[in-house]
Amino acid sequence: MSLLELSGVVGGYGPVQVLHGIDIAVEEGQVVVVLGANGAGKTTTLRAISGIIPVKGSITFDGGSLLGKRPEAVAKAGIAHVPQGRGTFTDLTVEDNLRLGAVSAKGTDIGGDVRRWFDVFPRLGERRQQTAGSMSGGEQQMLAIARAMMSRPRLLLLDEPSLGLAPLVTRDLFQKLGEFNRNDGLTILVVEQNANLALDIGNHGYVLETGHIVTSGSAESLRGDDAVRKAYLGF
């Protein structure tokens, strides 16, 4: 059984159905990439997993159903979600943001974890008493990811982590994500329009169009798919 499984998931916002029978499997230790144009349902898929919107079908994590669970229960189960737009607490300091990220983590060395993420992202350590809202977009994205990691999740959900970031910052960020996966065994499900970088660290991928999975396969096979290359890889 996969760590995370979505089967026949349908849902949306009020009367508007966005997802039309989504099937996704994420194996433990994998990086899985979801590609798709704006409006394809990528963000809605992550929100469905996190319990932000009601859906029908089946969503299981480590064998247990997530359907009907509130976001805080999903977080306690071991899933951390970094939403599009980062979602940092802009009026709080960097350090306070990180400590808030450990709310759902029991029995952890919070101070030690804060120091660890300051080591991973030195810019955050330099700005530990600075308010999050006063930092650059790249720094805020680092903070959002570090805050999510403070809960010591088994699965990290990332929604367009490269959005609004300079190319060099984006490359550094994806390099870090690859290291978390290789060194810590972190499982990652990432929604991303920068297909090249995402597939570089990915094991498997899905292409979503208007709420349907239209193709899936290994990262290598998606790179070799003519339709995927033309639509998302730019060659």
Secondary structure, DSSP 8 states (H G I E B T S, - for coil): --SEEEEEEEEEETTEEEEEEEEEEE-TT-EEEEE--TTSSHHHHHHHHHTSS-EEEEEEETTEE-TT--HHHHHHHTEEEE-TT----TTSBHHHHHHHHTTT--S--HHHHHHHHHHHSHHHHHTTTSBGGGS-HHHHHHHHHHHHHTT--SEEEEE-TTTT--HHHHHHHHHHHHHHHHHH--EEEEE-S-HHHHHHH-SEEEEEETTEEEEEEEHHHHHT-HHHIIIII--
